[in-house]
Amino acid sequence: MNREKITIEWPNHNDSLKDMMHEMLKSTELTDVTLVCDNKKQLKAHKFFLSACSSVFKNIFNDLSQNDSVVYLIGFQHQEIESILEFMYFGSTTVHQERLNEFVSVAKNFEIKEISYGVKSSAGNVDNV
């Protein structure tokens, strides 16, 4: 019996994964949490993904019962939360220059991975806000 292993690879896996993540965020299919911001705007997301990107979200979801699917984000505006979700799902987002401090503040409040190391602007600078 031949015990040799064969490696099977998915060409362009990273690109395919990015496309899948984009579809996941834009669709409400299979979402299991609703984030409600101060301005009552609701955003659908996936608990497992938010937990993987944020220790704060992970703690929130671990403390909730399985049936709880709405999280009220008091003190946070839709604009920043939507940008945070885009950053987590896609690895990048676009924010208005005048809202950068708010974005970084929200990201740090939720302990979003990679934000604490600085924010790279489109000009290539790294701003440690």
MMTF fields as JSON, N, C-alpha, C and O atoms, coordinates in Angstrom:
{
  "mmtfVersion": "1.0.0",
  "mmtfProducer": "UNKNOWN",
  "numBonds": 515,
  "numAtoms": 516,
  "numGroups": 129,
  "numChains": 1,
  "numModels": 1,
  "chainsPerModel": [1],
  "groupsPerChain": [129],
  "chainIdList": ["A"],
  "bondAtomList": [4, 2, 8, 6, 12, 10, 16, 14, 20, 18, 24, 22, 28, 26, 32, 30, 36, 34, 40, 38, 44, 42, 48, 46, 52, 50, 56, 54, 60, 58, 64, 62, 68, 66, 72, 70, 76, 74, 80, 78, 84, 82, 88, 86, 92, 90, 96, 94, 100, 98, 104, 102, 108, 106, 112, 110, 116, 114, 120, 118, 124, 122, 128, 126, 132, 130, 136, 134, 140, 138, 144, 142, 148, 146, 152, 150, 156, 154, 160, 158, 164, 162, 168, 166, 172, 170, 176, 174, 180, 178, 184, 182, 188, 186, 192, 190, 196, 194, 200, 198, 204, 202, 208, 206, 212, 210, 216, 214, 220, 218, 224, 222, 228, 226, 232, 230, 236, 234, 240, 238, 244, 242, 248, 246, 252, 250, 256, 254, 260, 258, 264, 262, 268, 266, 272, 270, 276, 274, 280, 278, 284, 282, 288, 286, 292, 290, 296, 294, 300, 298, 304, 302, 308, 306, 312, 310, 316, 314, 320, 318, 324, 322, 328, 326, 332, 330, 336, 334, 340, 338, 344, 342, 348, 346, 352, 350, 356, 354, 360, 358, 364, 362, 368, 366, 372, 370, 376, 374, 380, 378, 384, 382, 388, 386, 392, 390, 396, 394, 400, 398, 404, 402, 408, 406, 412, 410, 416, 414, 420, 418, 424, 422, 428, 426, 432, 430, 436, 434, 440, 438, 444, 442, 448, 446, 452, 450, 456, 454, 460, 458, 464, 462, 468, 466, 472, 470, 476, 474, 480, 478, 484, 482, 488, 486, 492, 490, 496, 494, 500, 498, 504, 502, 508, 506, 512, 510],
  "bondOrderList": [1, 1, 1, 1, 1, 1, 1, 1, 1, 1, 1, 1, 1, 1, 1, 1, 1, 1, 1, 1, 1, 1, 1, 1, 1, 1, 1, 1, 1, 1, 1, 1, 1, 1, 1, 1, 1, 1, 1, 1, 1, 1, 1, 1, 1, 1, 1, 1, 1, 1, 1, 1, 1, 1, 1, 1, 1, 1, 1, 1, 1, 1, 1, 1, 1, 1, 1, 1, 1, 1, 1, 1, 1, 1, 1, 1, 1, 1, 1, 1, 1, 1, 1, 1, 1, 1, 1, 1, 1, 1, 1, 1, 1, 1, 1, 1, 1, 1, 1, 1, 1, 1, 1, 1, 1, 1, 1, 1, 1, 1, 1, 1, 1, 1, 1, 1, 1, 1, 1, 1, 1, 1, 1, 1, 1, 1, 1, 1],
  "groupList": [{"groupName": "MET", "atomNameList": ["N", "CA", "C", "O"], "elementList": ["N", "C", "C", "O"], "formalChargeList": [0, 0, 0, 0], "bondAtomList": [1, 0, 2, 1, 3, 2], "bondOrderList": [1, 1, 2], "singleLetterCode": "M", "chemCompType": "L-PEPTIDE LINKING"}, {"groupName": "ASN", "atomNameList": ["N", "CA", "C", "O"], "elementList": ["N", "C", "C", "O"], "formalChargeList": [0, 0, 0, 0], "bondAtomList": [1, 0, 2, 1, 3, 2], "bondOrderList": [1, 1, 2], "singleLetterCode": "N", "chemCompType": "L-PEPTIDE LINKING"}, {"groupName": "ARG", "atomNameList": ["N", "CA", "C", "O"], "elementList": ["N", "C", "C", "O"], "formalChargeList": [0, 0, 0, 0], "bondAtomList": [1, 0, 2, 1, 3, 2], "bondOrderList": [1, 1, 2], "singleLetterCode": "R", "chemCompType": "L-PEPTIDE LINKING"}, {"groupName": "GLU", "atomNameList": ["N", "CA", "C", "O"], "elementList": ["N", "C", "C", "O"], "formalChargeList": [0, 0, 0, 0], "bondAtomList": [1, 0, 2, 1, 3, 2], "bondOrderList": [1, 1, 2], "singleLetterCode": "E", "chemCompType": "L-PEPTIDE LINKING"}, {"groupName": "LYS", "atomNameList": ["N", "CA", "C", "O"], "elementList": ["N", "C", "C", "O"], "formalChargeList": [0, 0, 0, 0], "bondAtomList": [1, 0, 2, 1, 3, 2], "bondOrderList": [1, 1, 2], "singleLetterCode": "K", "chemCompType": "L-PEPTIDE LINKING"}, {"groupName": "ILE", "atomNameList": ["N", "CA", "C", "O"], "elementList": ["N", "C", "C", "O"], "formalChargeList": [0, 0, 0, 0], "bondAtomList": [1, 0, 2, 1, 3, 2], "bondOrderList": [1, 1, 2], "singleLetterCode": "I", "chemCompType": "L-PEPTIDE LINKING"}, {"groupName": "THR", "atomNameList": ["N", "CA", "C", "O"], "elementList": ["N", "C", "C", "O"], "formalChargeList": [0, 0, 0, 0], "bondAtomList": [1, 0, 2, 1, 3, 2], "bondOrderList": [1, 1, 2], "singleLetterCode": "T", "chemCompType": "L-PEPTIDE LINKING"}, {"groupName": "TRP", "atomNameList": ["N", "CA", "C", "O"], "elementList": ["N", "C", "C", "O"], "formalChargeList": [0, 0, 0, 0], "bondAtomList": [1, 0, 2, 1, 3, 2], "bondOrderList": [1, 1, 2], "singleLetterCode": "W", "chemCompType": "L-PEPTIDE LINKING"}, {"groupName": "PRO", "atomNameList": ["N", "CA", "C", "O"], "elementList": ["N", "C", "C", "O"], "formalChargeList": [0, 0, 0, 0], "bondAtomList": [1, 0, 2, 1, 3, 2], "bondOrderList": [1, 1, 2], "singleLetterCode": "P", "chemCompType": "L-PEPTIDE LINKING"}, {"groupName": "HIS", "atomNameList": ["N", "CA", "C", "O"], "elementList": ["N", "C", "C", "O"], "formalChargeList": [0, 0, 0, 0], "bondAtomList": [1, 0, 2, 1, 3, 2], "bondOrderList": [1, 1, 2], "singleLetterCode": "H", "chemCompType": "L-PEPTIDE LINKING"}, {"groupName": "ASP", "atomNameList": ["N", "CA", "C", "O"], "elementList": ["N", "C", "C", "O"], "formalChargeList": [0, 0, 0, 0], "bondAtomList": [1, 0, 2, 1, 3, 2], "bondOrderList": [1, 1, 2], "singleLetterCode": "D", "chemCompType": "L-PEPTIDE LINKING"}, {"groupName": "SER", "atomNameList": ["N", "CA", "C", "O"], "elementList": ["N", "C", "C", "O"], "formalChargeList": [0, 0, 0, 0], "bondAtomList": [1, 0, 2, 1, 3, 2], "bondOrderList": [1, 1, 2], "singleLetterCode": "S", "chemCompType": "L-PEPTIDE LINKING"}, {"groupName": "LEU", "atomNameList": ["N", "CA", "C", "O"], "elementList": ["N", "C", "C", "O"], "formalChargeList": [0, 0, 0, 0], "bondAtomList": [1, 0, 2, 1, 3, 2], "bondOrderList": [1, 1, 2], "singleLetterCode": "L", "chemCompType": "L-PEPTIDE LINKING"}, {"groupName": "VAL", "atomNameList": ["N", "CA", "C", "O"], "elementList": ["N", "C", "C", "O"], "formalChargeList": [0, 0, 0, 0], "bondAtomList": [1, 0, 2, 1, 3, 2], "bondOrderList": [1, 1, 2], "singleLetterCode": "V", "chemCompType": "L-PEPTIDE LINKING"}, {"groupName": "CYS", "atomNameList": ["N", "CA", "C", "O"], "elementList": ["N", "C", "C", "O"], "formalChargeList": [0, 0, 0, 0], "bondAtomList": [1, 0, 2, 1, 3, 2], "bondOrderList": [1, 1, 2], "singleLetterCode": "C", "chemCompType": "L-PEPTIDE LINKING"}, {"groupName": "GLN", "atomNameList": ["N", "CA", "C", "O"], "elementList": ["N", "C", "C", "O"], "formalChargeList": [0, 0, 0, 0], "bondAtomList": [1, 0, 2, 1, 3, 2], "bondOrderList": [1, 1, 2], "singleLetterCode": "Q", "chemCompType": "L-PEPTIDE LINKING"}, {"groupName": "ALA", "atomNameList": ["N", "CA", "C", "O"], "elementList": ["N", "C", "C", "O"], "formalChargeList": [0, 0, 0, 0], "bondAtomList": [1, 0, 2, 1, 3, 2], "bondOrderList": [1, 1, 2], "singleLetterCode": "A", "chemCompType": "L-PEPTIDE LINKING"}, {"groupName": "PHE", "atomNameList": ["N", "CA", "C", "O"], "elementList": ["N", "C", "C", "O"], "formalChargeList": [0, 0, 0, 0], "bondAtomList": [1, 0, 2, 1, 3, 2], "bondOrderList": [1, 1, 2], "singleLetterCode": "F", "chemCompType": "L-PEPTIDE LINKING"}, {"groupName": "TYR", "atomNameList": ["N", "CA", "C", "O"], "elementList": ["N", "C", "C", "O"], "formalChargeList": [0, 0, 0, 0], "bondAtomList": [1, 0, 2, 1, 3, 2], "bondOrderList": [1, 1, 2], "singleLetterCode": "Y", "chemCompType": "L-PEPTIDE LINKING"}, {"groupName": "GLY", "atomNameList": ["N", "CA", "C", "O"], "elementList": ["N", "C", "C", "O"], "formalChargeList": [0, 0, 0, 0], "bondAtomList": [1, 0, 2, 1, 3, 2], "bondOrderList": [1, 1, 2], "singleLetterCode": "G", "chemCompType": "PEPTIDE LINKING"}],
  "groupTypeList": [0, 1, 2, 3, 4, 5, 6, 5, 3, 7, 8, 1, 9, 1, 10, 11, 12, 4, 10, 0, 0, 9, 3, 0, 12, 4, 11, 6, 3, 12, 6, 10, 13, 6, 12, 13, 14, 10, 1, 4, 4, 15, 12, 4, 16, 9, 4, 17, 17, 12, 11, 16, 14, 11, 11, 13, 17, 4, 1, 5, 17, 1, 10, 12, 11, 15, 1, 10, 11, 13, 13, 18, 12, 5, 19, 17, 15, 9, 15, 3, 5, 3, 11, 5, 12, 3, 17, 0, 18, 17, 19, 11, 6, 6, 13, 9, 15, 3, 2, 12, 1, 3, 17, 13, 11, 13, 16, 4, 1, 17, 3, 5, 4, 3, 5, 11, 18, 19, 13, 4, 11, 11, 16, 19, 1, 13, 10, 1, 13],
  "groupIdList": [1, 2, 3, 4, 5, 6, 7, 8, 9, 10, 11, 12, 13, 14, 15, 16, 17, 18, 19, 20, 21, 22, 23, 24, 25, 26, 27, 28, 29, 30, 31, 32, 33, 34, 35, 36, 37, 38, 39, 40, 41, 42, 43, 44, 45, 46, 47, 48, 49, 50, 51, 52, 53, 54, 55, 56, 57, 58, 59, 60, 61, 62, 63, 64, 65, 66, 67, 68, 69, 70, 71, 72, 73, 74, 75, 76, 77, 78, 79, 80, 81, 82, 83, 84, 85, 86, 87, 88, 89, 90, 91, 92, 93, 94, 95, 96, 97, 98, 99, 100, 101, 102, 103, 104, 105, 106, 107, 108, 109, 110, 111, 112, 113, 114, 115, 116, 117, 118, 119, 120, 121, 122, 123, 124, 125, 126, 127, 128, 129],
  "secStructList": [7, 7, 7, 7, 7, 7, 7, 7, 7, 7, 6, 6, 2, 2, 2, 2, 2, 2, 2, 2, 2, 2, 2, 2, 2, 2, 7, 7, 6, 6, 7, 7, 3, 3, 3, 3, 3, 6, 6, 7, 7, 3, 3, 3, 3, 7, 2, 2, 2, 2, 2, 2, 2, 5, 2, 2, 2, 2, 2, 2, 2, 2, 2, 1, 7, 6, 6, 7, 7, 3, 3, 3, 3, 6, 6, 7, 7, 2, 2, 2, 2, 2, 2, 2, 2, 2, 2, 2, 2, 2, 1, 7, 7, 7, 7, 7, 4, 4, 4, 2, 2, 2, 2, 2, 2, 2, 2, 2, 2, 6, 6, 5, 6, 6, 4, 4, 4, 7, 3, 3, 7, 6, 6, 1, 7, 3, 3, 7, 7],
  "xCoordList": [0.847, 0.0, 0.894, 1.816, 0.613, 1.389, 0.945, -0.228, 1.851, 1.547, 2.01, 2.044, 2.362, 2.817, 1.656, 0.543, 1.93, 0.905, 1.003, 2.087, -0.132, -0.214, -0.795, -1.805, -0.173, -0.668, -1.618, -1.311, -2.774, -3.776, -3.919, -4.207, -3.726, -3.76, -4.897, -5.334, -5.354, -6.395, -5.696, -5.249, -5.593, -4.931, -5.662, -6.892, -4.912, -5.472, -6.392, -7.4, -6.041, -6.877, -7.11, -8.236, -6.061, -6.218, -7.204, -8.029, -7.131, -8.072, -9.494, -10.444, -9.632, -10.957, -11.523, -12.712, -10.654, -11.095, -11.559, -12.563, -10.833, -11.248, -12.616, -13.464, -12.828, -14.129, -15.239, -16.33, -14.957, -15.951, -16.28, -17.441, -15.247, -15.461, -16.293, -17.151, -16.037, -16.817, -18.289, -19.17, -18.553, -19.936, -20.584, -21.76, -19.818, -20.362, -20.803, -21.873, -19.991, -20.326, -21.499, -22.34, -21.561, -22.608, -23.953, -24.995, -23.943, -25.165, -25.589, -24.752, -26.875, -27.343, -27.5, -27.905, -27.19, -27.303, -26.301, -25.134, -26.769, -25.951, -25.363, -24.488, -25.814, -25.36, -26.012, -27.118, -25.317, -25.865, -25.797, -26.034, -25.469, -25.491, -25.85, -25.464, -26.588, -26.911, -26.286, -26.513, -25.498, -24.889, -25.732, -25.978, -26.176, -27.003, -26.183, -25.736, -25.99, -25.183, -26.057, -27.282, -25.419, -26.134, -27.232, -28.294, -26.984, -27.972, -29.007, -29.697, -29.122, -30.11, -29.859, -30.671, -28.761, -28.403, -27.974, -27.204, -28.483, -28.187, -27.241, -27.382, -26.272, -25.316, -25.319, -25.19, -25.465, -25.442, -24.012, -23.254, -23.649, -22.286, -22.28, -23.328, -21.077, -20.87, -20.058, -18.938, -20.623, -19.972, -18.572, -17.632, -18.431, -17.121, -16.058, -14.913, -16.434, -15.456, -15.099, -13.927, -16.105, -15.836, -14.984, -14.092, -15.256, -14.481, -13.038, -12.134, -12.813, -11.45, -10.634, -9.411, -11.303, -10.62, -10.581, -9.831, -11.37, -11.489, -11.701, -12.672, -10.794, -10.959, -12.164, -12.785, -12.495, -13.665, -14.943, -15.805, -15.078, -16.253, -16.295, -17.365, -15.148, -15.103, -15.647, -16.429, -15.245, -15.748, -17.236, -17.959, -17.697, -19.136, -19.93, -20.913, -19.518, -20.274, -20.186, -21.143, -19.059, -18.937, -19.84, -20.293, -20.105, -20.959, -22.449, -23.277, -22.804, -24.199, -24.676, -23.884, -25.964, -26.517, -26.534, -26.453, -26.639, -26.612, -27.752, -27.626, -28.853, -30.017, -29.904, -30.619, -29.017, -28.859, -28.159, -27.073, -28.786, -28.179, -28.143, -27.823, -28.472, -28.42, -27.492, -27.63, -26.531, -25.603, -25.742, -25.541, -26.087, -26.221, -24.861, -24.294, -24.355, -23.048, -23.247, -23.136, -23.541, -23.82, -22.539, -21.489, -22.643, -21.5, -20.72, -19.699, -21.191, -20.495, -21.424, -22.587, -20.89, -21.66, -21.505, -20.491, -22.523, -22.561, -21.35, -20.783, -20.965, -19.882, -18.594, -17.943, -18.233, -17.005, -17.163, -16.247, -18.305, -18.512, -18.511, -17.939, -19.138, -19.132, -17.697, -17.329, -16.898, -15.499, -14.699, -13.836, -14.981, -14.309, -14.646, -13.762, -15.918, -16.311, -15.61, -15.115, -15.566, -14.863, -13.391, -12.83, -12.772, -11.37, -11.183, -10.251, -12.071, -11.95, -12.204, -11.458, -13.232, -13.587, -12.647, -12.334, -12.192, -11.417, -9.939, -9.137, -9.569, -8.177, -7.843, -6.701, -8.831, -8.636, -9.998, -11.038, -9.964, -11.181, -10.786, -9.602, -11.752, -11.518, -12.297, -13.493, -11.597, -12.254, -11.892, -10.829, -12.784, -12.492, -11.394, -11.379, -10.488, -9.351, -9.816, -9.2, -10.901, -11.365, -11.998, -12.242, -12.272, -12.854, -11.825, -12.172, -10.555, -9.526, -9.354, -9.242, -9.332, -9.172, -10.322, -10.096, -11.548, -12.699, -12.582, -12.854, -12.177, -12.007, -10.987, -11.251, -9.838, -8.776, -9.226, -8.938, -9.918, -10.414, -11.377, -11.265, -12.312, -13.263, -12.516, -12.788, -11.585, -10.815, -10.045, -9.977, -9.473, -8.743, -9.688, -9.349, -10.872, -11.859, -12.246, -12.452, -12.345, -12.717, -11.502, -11.64, -10.305, -9.058, -8.98, -8.709, -9.226, -9.169, -7.718, -6.857, -7.46, -6.093, -5.558, -6.28, -4.291, -3.53, -3.703, -2.814, -4.773, -4.955, -3.986, -3.505, -3.698, -2.822, -1.391, -0.592, -1.059, 0.285, 0.411, 1.496, -0.65, -0.619, -1.546, -1.896, -1.932, -2.83, -2.059, -1.485, -2.043, -1.33, -2.28, -3.345, -1.902, -2.733, -2.463, -1.498, -3.301, -3.114, -1.815, -1.305, -1.305, -0.039, 1.145, 2.285, 0.886, 1.946, 2.513, 3.385, 2.046, 2.53, 1.872, 0.79, 2.516, 1.902, 1.666, 2.601, 0.406, 0.042, -0.256, -1.154, 0.469, 0.158, -0.699, -0.194, -1.991, -2.935, -3.248, -4.029],
  "yCoordList": [-1.189, 0.0, 1.255, 1.372, 2.157, 3.393, 4.402, 4.776, 4.858, 5.803, 7.216, 8.075, 7.462, 8.789, 9.775, 9.458, 10.959, 11.997, 12.909, 13.161, 13.388, 14.31, 15.623, 15.626, 16.715, 18.038, 18.541, 18.516, 18.997, 19.572, 21.033, 21.347, 21.917, 23.352, 24.028, 23.574, 25.113, 25.952, 27.157, 28.041, 27.207, 28.367, 29.664, 29.702, 30.698, 32.009, 31.964, 32.668, 31.141, 30.997, 32.33, 32.63, 33.127, 34.415, 35.322, 35.967, 35.381, 36.203, 35.662, 36.428, 34.352, 33.74, 33.991, 34.267, 33.89, 34.13, 35.576, 35.827, 36.52, 37.924, 38.118, 38.834, 37.486, 37.581, 37.0, 37.564, 35.875, 35.254, 36.155, 36.291, 36.764, 37.642, 38.86, 39.315, 39.372, 40.504, 40.111, 40.869, 38.941, 38.474, 38.256, 38.566, 37.723, 37.475, 38.771, 38.823, 39.815, 41.073, 41.768, 42.367, 41.694, 42.393, 41.659, 42.275, 40.372, 39.573, 39.393, 39.428, 39.202, 38.909, 37.408, 36.982, 36.608, 35.164, 34.644, 35.037, 33.77, 33.093, 34.013, 33.588, 35.25, 36.12, 35.64, 35.099, 35.844, 35.397, 36.447, 36.151, 37.69, 38.776, 40.077, 40.303, 40.912, 42.247, 43.244, 43.193, 44.15, 45.216, 46.467, 46.884, 47.069, 48.268, 49.426, 49.393, 50.446, 51.606, 52.683, 52.561, 53.743, 54.831, 55.44, 55.802, 55.554, 56.174, 55.17, 55.426, 54.024, 52.967, 52.207, 51.366, 52.489, 51.766, 50.357, 50.171, 49.359, 47.967, 47.383, 47.634, 46.6, 45.931, 44.447, 44.071, 43.607, 42.154, 41.663, 42.161, 40.676, 40.143, 38.694, 38.096, 38.155, 36.768, 36.725, 37.233, 36.118, 36.076, 35.478, 36.016, 34.373, 33.707, 34.611, 34.614, 35.378, 36.229, 37.433, 37.791, 38.056, 39.181, 38.73, 39.457, 37.536, 37.001, 36.734, 36.921, 36.302, 36.026, 37.306, 37.281, 38.423, 39.696, 40.593, 41.569, 40.287, 41.188, 40.399, 39.653, 40.565, 39.895, 40.457, 39.744, 41.72, 42.319, 41.67, 41.288, 41.54, 40.849, 39.403, 38.891, 38.747, 37.362, 37.253, 36.349, 38.157, 38.151, 38.445, 37.826, 39.383, 39.706, 38.476, 38.133, 37.807, 36.654, 35.461, 34.694, 35.294, 34.198, 34.42, 33.46, 35.687, 36.003, 35.957, 35.929, 35.949, 35.912, 34.482, 33.574, 34.286, 32.961, 32.777, 33.751, 31.551, 31.25, 31.932, 32.197, 32.217, 32.809, 34.312, 34.891, 34.959, 36.404, 36.724, 36.216, 37.563, 37.866, 39.355, 39.753, 40.185, 41.626, 42.212, 41.944, 43.027, 43.692, 45.187, 45.667, 45.927, 47.372, 48.0, 47.797, 48.746, 49.388, 50.847, 51.752, 51.054, 52.386, 53.214, 52.778, 54.4, 55.293, 55.167, 55.83, 54.325, 54.111, 54.417, 54.013, 55.13, 55.513, 54.484, 53.794, 54.406, 53.476, 53.621, 52.626, 54.838, 55.121, 54.391, 53.77, 54.468, 53.816, 52.297, 51.564, 51.825, 50.377, 49.74, 48.667, 50.383, 49.851, 49.791, 48.816, 50.808, 50.803, 49.715, 49.08, 49.501, 48.443, 47.083, 46.243, 46.859, 45.583, 45.385, 44.295, 46.426, 46.322, 45.979, 45.148, 46.604, 46.326, 44.865, 44.206, 44.359, 42.983, 41.984, 41.014, 42.203, 41.25, 41.329, 40.301, 42.529, 42.705, 42.971, 42.83, 43.353, 43.69, 45.137, 45.561, 45.9, 47.328, 48.01, 47.365, 49.311, 50.11, 51.524, 51.861, 52.34, 53.734, 54.581, 54.377, 55.537, 56.46, 57.88, 58.131, 58.793, 60.2, 60.648, 60.255, 61.459, 61.933, 62.524, 62.284, 63.295, 63.943, 62.954, 63.315, 61.704, 60.677, 59.628, 58.665, 59.814, 58.827, 58.6, 57.456, 59.669, 59.51, 58.714, 57.881, 58.959, 58.207, 56.737, 55.858, 56.468, 55.097, 54.35, 53.244, 54.96, 54.314, 54.137, 53.107, 55.109, 55.013, 53.829, 53.055, 53.686, 52.572, 51.248, 50.289, 51.197, 49.977, 49.57, 48.388, 50.545, 50.238, 49.822, 48.948, 50.437, 50.028, 48.565, 47.863, 48.107, 46.72, 45.806, 44.624, 46.373, 45.617, 44.849, 43.649, 45.58, 44.988, 44.688, 45.566, 43.455, 43.051, 43.91, 44.252, 44.25, 45.014, 46.521, 47.248, 47.028, 48.479, 49.064, 50.184, 48.332, 48.864, 49.059, 49.705, 48.511, 48.668, 49.891, 50.167, 50.62, 51.812, 51.638, 50.518, 52.731, 52.731, 53.23, 54.318, 52.446, 52.831, 53.619, 53.127, 54.817, 55.65, 55.305, 54.604, 55.788, 55.525, 56.161, 55.775, 57.113, 57.75, 56.903, 57.212, 55.809, 54.925, 55.233, 54.508, 56.282, 56.635, 55.727, 55.191, 55.559, 54.852, 55.861, 56.489, 56.013, 56.957, 56.169, 55.328, 56.423, 55.819, 56.806, 57.721, 56.611, 57.543, 57.083, 57.726],
  "zCoordList": [0.0, 0.0, 0.0, 0.807, -0.889, -1.037, 0.013, 0.036, 0.887, 1.969, 1.646, 2.528, 0.399, -0.019, 0.015, -0.404, 0.513, 0.595, -0.619, -1.145, -1.042, -2.166, -1.659, -0.955, -2.009, -1.623, -2.692, -3.884, -2.245, -3.15, -2.773, -1.619, -3.714, -3.438, -4.187, -5.244, -3.615, -4.186, -4.787, -4.056, -6.114, -6.737, -6.365, -6.327, -6.097, -5.764, -4.54, -4.489, -3.568, -2.377, -1.67, -1.272, -1.512, -0.821, -1.532, -0.885, -2.851, -3.611, -3.478, -3.318, -3.544, -3.398, -2.014, -1.855, -1.009, 0.359, 0.543, 1.209, -0.042, 0.026, -0.624, -0.091, -1.769, -2.442, -1.569, -1.483, -0.926, -0.048, 1.139, 1.526, 1.708, 2.85, 2.444, 3.201, 1.266, 0.762, 0.641, 1.047, 0.09, -0.043, 1.319, 1.508, 2.263, 3.599, 4.265, 4.87, 4.159, 4.817, 4.137, 4.808, 2.824, 2.092, 2.134, 1.908, 2.416, 2.474, 3.927, 4.829, 4.153, 5.506, 5.722, 6.803, 4.72, 4.847, 5.872, 5.875, 6.726, 7.729, 8.791, 9.547, 8.869, 9.952, 11.253, 11.243, 12.361, 13.629, 14.727, 15.898, 14.336, 15.308, 14.592, 13.445, 15.288, 14.801, 15.752, 16.961, 15.201, 15.985, 15.796, 14.664, 16.891, 16.829, 17.38, 18.527, 16.554, 16.933, 17.567, 17.591, 18.085, 18.745, 17.885, 18.393, 16.599, 15.72, 15.228, 14.242, 15.908, 15.65, 14.344, 13.958, 13.671, 12.454, 12.845, 13.788, 12.108, 12.405, 11.364, 10.167, 11.838, 10.963, 11.294, 12.459, 10.288, 10.469, 10.324, 9.492, 11.146, 11.095, 11.585, 11.828, 11.722, 12.115, 13.407, 13.457, 14.452, 15.758, 15.68, 16.265, 14.962, 14.934, 14.335, 14.785, 13.322, 12.656, 13.523, 13.639, 14.131, 15.024, 16.209, 16.646, 16.727, 17.845, 17.462, 18.276, 16.24, 15.782, 15.649, 15.786, 15.382, 15.157, 16.387, 16.408, 17.407, 18.553, 19.839, 19.964, 20.787, 22.078, 22.836, 23.625, 22.604, 23.262, 22.743, 23.535, 21.424, 20.873, 21.361, 21.69, 21.411, 21.875, 23.293, 23.588, 24.167, 25.544, 25.611, 26.392, 24.799, 24.772, 24.372, 25.029, 23.3, 22.806, 23.748, 23.861, 24.423, 25.388, 26.593, 27.216, 26.925, 28.07, 27.738, 28.649, 26.46, 26.044, 25.907, 25.652, 26.077, 25.786, 24.27, 23.521, 23.829, 22.4, 21.644, 20.448, 22.322, 21.649, 21.474, 20.656, 22.229, 22.109, 20.793, 20.517, 19.994, 18.699, 18.399, 17.28, 19.393, 19.208, 20.264, 21.458, 19.789, 20.691, 20.459, 19.343, 21.513, 21.422, 21.715, 22.789, 20.773, 20.898, 21.291, 20.464, 22.563, 23.081, 23.049, 23.522, 22.489, 22.409, 21.107, 20.929, 20.2, 18.93, 17.756, 17.741, 16.79, 15.617, 14.496, 14.394, 13.676, 12.556, 11.641, 11.19, 11.374, 10.432, 10.835, 9.995, 12.111, 12.57, 12.64, 12.267, 13.111, 13.217, 11.828, 11.641, 10.867, 9.493, 8.952, 8.296, 9.215, 8.78, 9.496, 8.891, 10.767, 11.526, 10.927, 10.757, 10.605, 9.997, 8.659, 8.371, 7.847, 6.567, 6.797, 6.082, 7.775, 8.073, 8.47, 8.007, 9.329, 9.786, 8.659, 8.518, 7.866, 6.814, 5.61, 5.009, 5.249, 4.013, 4.238, 3.315, 5.453, 5.727, 5.428, 5.603, 4.976, 4.72, 4.719, 4.586, 4.867, 4.806, 4.425, 4.421, 4.11, 3.784, 4.778, 4.989, 5.387, 6.316, 5.915, 5.347, 6.218, 5.97, 6.92, 8.086, 6.431, 7.228, 8.558, 9.596, 8.526, 9.75, 10.733, 11.884, 10.304, 11.173, 11.608, 12.292, 11.209, 11.504, 12.999, 13.439, 13.785, 15.232, 15.844, 16.722, 15.392, 15.892, 15.511, 16.329, 14.269, 13.799, 14.665, 15.136, 14.863, 15.648, 17.094, 17.705, 17.643, 19.017, 19.163, 20.113, 18.235, 18.28, 18.12, 18.842, 17.184, 16.956, 18.211, 18.547, 18.895, 20.123, 21.247, 22.046, 21.318, 22.325, 22.163, 23.153, 20.93, 20.652, 20.491, 20.175, 20.714, 20.612, 19.29, 19.26, 18.203, 16.873, 16.535, 16.603, 16.175, 15.848, 14.718, 13.781, 14.817, 13.837, 13.949, 13.505, 14.507, 14.618, 15.64, 15.464, 16.689, 17.732, 17.244, 17.922, 16.085, 15.529, 14.652, 14.141, 14.464, 13.625, 12.441, 12.069, 11.863, 10.722, 9.523, 9.554, 8.474, 7.262, 6.377, 6.004, 6.048, 5.187, 3.732, 3.427, 2.842, 1.42, 0.899, -0.153, 1.628, 1.244, 1.672, 1.323, 2.445, 2.856, 4.227, 4.706, 4.865, 6.204, 7.227, 6.988, 8.349, 9.46, 10.557, 11.052, 10.935, 11.969, 13.24, 13.244, 14.297, 15.588, 16.347, 16.998, 16.256, 16.863, 18.26, 18.961]
}
